[in-house]
């Protein structure tokens, strides 16, 4: 909640209206996105995106508002693609991710729920991993060791 409040205050400070209109459904946004990208993409890429959306993504997630799509929805979509090979499944994820990245660019959503689904759990990552910087003593020891081994 605090993150959303900070985002709204930043919008206000940037001179943008506070509060957002309801985000469109994925069906509506995907069609707008493909239309807008028509001149920016190769015809084969546009067909790839359109086919993935029409055949796999929109039948499952199309009626959801962009702001309602969560990682659990993306994970469910991906689990349902059992008839596809790994490269085809990756293409579906890339397509949805590119579409949702455009929604971020248009400030319709804040985060892309396609990012790192499945990989975070496998690697034990959390949504906000904090850096673990070296202490001064550790940094000195590292520098001294590097000088001994590599000269300098």
Buried (B, 14 or more C-beta within 10 A) or exposed (E): EEEEEEEBEEBEEEEEEEEBEEBBBBBBBBBBBBEEBEEEBEEEEBEBBBEBBEEBBBEBBBEBBBBBBEBEBBBEBBEEBEEBEEEEBEBBBBBBBBBBBBBEEBEBBEEBBBBBBEEBEEEEEEEEEEEEEEEEEEEEEEEEEEEEEEEE
